[in-house]
Amino acid sequence: MEHNGTGVISLSIKDRGALSAAYMPFVVNGGVFVPTQRLYRLGDKVFVFLKLLDQSVRLPVSCQVVWMTPHGAQGNKVPGVGLQFSDGDGGRTKATIEEMLKESRGSQTTSTM
């Protein structure tokens, strides 16, 4: 498979538990873990169409790969990439996710740390 350093991903997260597991608040500007078998490298630019919970509109977000969980990772982690929301997003996606997660209580298992 040829690697060109870019990509487009469509991701739909339908419940708060899955959103909490995928969200990466420790990343500057926020980010999200995306399960995928596709090969990416750190620094790759990715454009994501993100549909959250019951929203009817997909959020278009420019991102950069900042985390990778390879196939066969220790602990049976799901393979995928962590995507950091770009500065150009102005914090909108991070704020939207954090508002949605306000209602979640307790500790959740995550796909990242």
Contacts in CASP RR format, 6 or more apart in sequence:
PFRMAT RR
TARGET T0000
AUTHOR 0000-0000-0000
METHOD contacts of the structure
MODEL  1
MEHNGTGVISLSIKDRGALSAAYMPFVVNGGVFVPTQRLYRLGDKVFVFL
KLLDQSVRLPVSCQVVWMTPHGAQGNKVPGVGLQFSDGDGGRTKATIEEM
LKESRGSQTTSTM
1 39 0 8 1.000
3 39 0 8 1.000
3 41 0 8 1.000
5 40 0 8 1.000
5 41 0 8 1.000
5 43 0 8 1.000
5 44 0 8 1.000
5 45 0 8 1.000
6 44 0 8 1.000
6 45 0 8 1.000
6 46 0 8 1.000
6 47 0 8 1.000
7 44 0 8 1.000
7 45 0 8 1.000
7 46 0 8 1.000
7 47 0 8 1.000
8 46 0 8 1.000
8 47 0 8 1.000
8 48 0 8 1.000
8 49 0 8 1.000
9 34 0 8 1.000
9 36 0 8 1.000
9 46 0 8 1.000
9 47 0 8 1.000
9 48 0 8 1.000
9 49 0 8 1.000
9 83 0 8 1.000
10 48 0 8 1.000
10 49 0 8 1.000
10 51 0 8 1.000
10 58 0 8 1.000
11 32 0 8 1.000
11 34 0 8 1.000
11 48 0 8 1.000
11 49 0 8 1.000
11 50 0 8 1.000
11 51 0 8 1.000
12 51 0 8 1.000
13 19 0 8 1.000
13 22 0 8 1.000
13 32 0 8 1.000
13 50 0 8 1.000
13 51 0 8 1.000
13 52 0 8 1.000
13 53 0 8 1.000
14 53 0 8 1.000
15 53 0 8 1.000
16 53 0 8 1.000
16 100 0 8 1.000
16 101 0 8 1.000
16 103 0 8 1.000
16 104 0 8 1.000
17 104 0 8 1.000
17 108 0 8 1.000
19 52 0 8 1.000
19 53 0 8 1.000
19 97 0 8 1.000
19 100 0 8 1.000
19 101 0 8 1.000
20 101 0 8 1.000
20 104 0 8 1.000
20 108 0 8 1.000
20 110 0 8 1.000
21 33 0 8 1.000
21 108 0 8 1.000
21 109 0 8 1.000
21 110 0 8 1.000
21 111 0 8 1.000
22 32 0 8 1.000
22 33 0 8 1.000
22 34 0 8 1.000
22 110 0 8 1.000
22 111 0 8 1.000
23 30 0 8 1.000
23 31 0 8 1.000
23 32 0 8 1.000
23 33 0 8 1.000
23 97 0 8 1.000
23 101 0 8 1.000
23 110 0 8 1.000
24 30 0 8 1.000
24 31 0 8 1.000
24 32 0 8 1.000
24 33 0 8 1.000
24 67 0 8 1.000
24 82 0 8 1.000
24 84 0 8 1.000
24 112 0 8 1.000
25 31 0 8 1.000
25 94 0 8 1.000
25 98 0 8 1.000
26 113 0 8 1.000
27 66 0 8 1.000
27 67 0 8 1.000
27 82 0 8 1.000
27 84 0 8 1.000
27 85 0 8 1.000
28 84 0 8 1.000
29 84 0 8 1.000
29 85 0 8 1.000
29 86 0 8 1.000
29 87 0 8 1.000
29 89 0 8 1.000
29 90 0 8 1.000
29 91 0 8 1.000
29 94 0 8 1.000
30 84 0 8 1.000
30 85 0 8 1.000
30 91 0 8 1.000
30 93 0 8 1.000
30 94 0 8 1.000
30 97 0 8 1.000
31 63 0 8 1.000
31 66 0 8 1.000
31 82 0 8 1.000
31 83 0 8 1.000
31 84 0 8 1.000
31 85 0 8 1.000
31 93 0 8 1.000
31 94 0 8 1.000
32 48 0 8 1.000
32 50 0 8 1.000
32 63 0 8 1.000
32 82 0 8 1.000
32 83 0 8 1.000
32 85 0 8 1.000
32 97 0 8 1.000
33 67 0 8 1.000
33 69 0 8 1.000
33 80 0 8 1.000
33 81 0 8 1.000
33 82 0 8 1.000
33 83 0 8 1.000
33 110 0 8 1.000
33 111 0 8 1.000
33 112 0 8 1.000
34 48 0 8 1.000
34 80 0 8 1.000
34 81 0 8 1.000
34 82 0 8 1.000
34 83 0 8 1.000
35 78 0 8 1.000
35 79 0 8 1.000
35 80 0 8 1.000
35 111 0 8 1.000
36 79 0 8 1.000
36 80 0 8 1.000
36 81 0 8 1.000
37 71 0 8 1.000
37 79 0 8 1.000
37 80 0 8 1.000
40 46 0 8 1.000
40 65 0 8 1.000
40 68 0 8 1.000
40 81 0 8 1.000
41 65 0 8 1.000
41 68 0 8 1.000
42 65 0 8 1.000
42 66 0 8 1.000
42 68 0 8 1.000
43 64 0 8 1.000
43 65 0 8 1.000
43 66 0 8 1.000
44 64 0 8 1.000
44 65 0 8 1.000
45 62 0 8 1.000
45 63 0 8 1.000
45 64 0 8 1.000
46 62 0 8 1.000
46 63 0 8 1.000
46 64 0 8 1.000
46 65 0 8 1.000
46 81 0 8 1.000
46 83 0 8 1.000
47 60 0 8 1.000
47 61 0 8 1.000
47 62 0 8 1.000
47 63 0 8 1.000
48 60 0 8 1.000
48 61 0 8 1.000
48 62 0 8 1.000
48 63 0 8 1.000
48 83 0 8 1.000
49 58 0 8 1.000
49 59 0 8 1.000
49 60 0 8 1.000
49 61 0 8 1.000
50 58 0 8 1.000
50 59 0 8 1.000
50 60 0 8 1.000
50 61 0 8 1.000
50 93 0 8 1.000
51 57 0 8 1.000
51 58 0 8 1.000
51 59 0 8 1.000
52 59 0 8 1.000
52 96 0 8 1.000
52 97 0 8 1.000
52 100 0 8 1.000
53 100 0 8 1.000
59 92 0 8 1.000
59 93 0 8 1.000
59 96 0 8 1.000
61 85 0 8 1.000
61 86 0 8 1.000
61 89 0 8 1.000
61 93 0 8 1.000
62 85 0 8 1.000
62 86 0 8 1.000
62 88 0 8 1.000
62 89 0 8 1.000
63 83 0 8 1.000
63 84 0 8 1.000
63 85 0 8 1.000
63 86 0 8 1.000
64 83 0 8 1.000
64 84 0 8 1.000
64 86 0 8 1.000
65 81 0 8 1.000
65 82 0 8 1.000
65 83 0 8 1.000
65 84 0 8 1.000
66 82 0 8 1.000
66 83 0 8 1.000
66 84 0 8 1.000
67 81 0 8 1.000
67 82 0 8 1.000
67 83 0 8 1.000
67 112 0 8 1.000
68 80 0 8 1.000
68 81 0 8 1.000
68 82 0 8 1.000
69 77 0 8 1.000
69 78 0 8 1.000
69 79 0 8 1.000
69 80 0 8 1.000
69 81 0 8 1.000
69 111 0 8 1.000
70 79 0 8 1.000
70 80 0 8 1.000
71 79 0 8 1.000
72 79 0 8 1.000
73 79 0 8 1.000
77 111 0 8 1.000
78 111 0 8 1.000
82 112 0 8 1.000
85 91 0 8 1.000
85 93 0 8 1.000
85 94 0 8 1.000
END
